[in-house]
Amino acid sequence: MLFKDILVVIRGGGDLASGVIYRLHKAGFPIVITELSIPLLVRRTVSYGEAAISGKITVEGITAQRFENPPTPVLPDSIIPLVCDDSKHIIHKLKPVVVIDGRMMKHNPDTTLHDAPLVIALGPGYTAGQDCHAVIETNRGHFLGRVIWHGCAEADTGEPGVVQGKTHSRVLRAPVDGFVQPLKQIGDFILKGDIIATVQDHPVYANFDGILRGLVNSQLYVTAGTKIGDLDPRAKRENCFTISEKSLAIGGGVLEAILSAPQIRRRFITSNPSITTR
């Protein structure tokens, strides 16, 4: 395959990073995911990072599986290996061509330009040309999915995206510190006033009728105010199990960044001498 020698390590396997993983896997790039052992994932049914807890997950026909160490070599058409690693151990070990910071932390804890020949970051908190080579816009609107080669993405607004007029009311938050005990499942139709989950016996209520699109794993300890779920007023159950248009747009931006980066083009031509460019 064309891109079999361009190994990509993506840090984070949440729903936005999973759109990137899906796009790159379909395009034929070998990928390794790194994730926390118990990650904070809300849209778990469309997050490849859920394999960190469940061991394996399939999203839209593509499977990610947890490994202690990624298989060698990583093949572009095989199961995507996920390794629990909250440091850069795997990056140092594998020396990938591309590193993508998809953790959506809204700040940069440790990503640098020296992590790989091409370093890409998703969303706010990163500066292209300073701590990565490219930033992908993740804010909904006219610039969603665009590649930024100089500067930053739009600042984090703290405002949830509007879905049929619903913003903050569709986000479920922990009322207290503790473990989340689910009373409903992702994909369930919820009525206004239903108790969706409890946190240390404190109920989390639905503010309107809709479909439960996301809910964190019960093994995750959360603090008060943490986003633990997502209620969707569109009430389309299939949306709970397919990658969103936002995630795919961001994935398209990452694909553009990889294919247009000079350092990747040079490597690609070197490894495929029969290909010429104008």
Secondary structure, DSSP 8 states (H G I E B T S, - for coil): -TTTT--EEEE--SHHHHHHHHHHHHHT--EEEEE-SS---SSGGG-GGGHHHHSEEEETTEEEEE-SS--SS--TTS-EEEEE-SSSHHHHHH--SEEEE----SS-SS--GGGSSEEEEESSS-EETTTBSEEE--SSSTTTT-EESSEE----------BTTBSGGGEEE-SSSEEEEESS-TT-EE-TT-EEEEETTEEEE-SSSEEEEEE--TT-EE-TT-EEEEEETT--GGGGGS--HHHHHHHHHHHHHHHH-HHHHHHHHHH-TT----
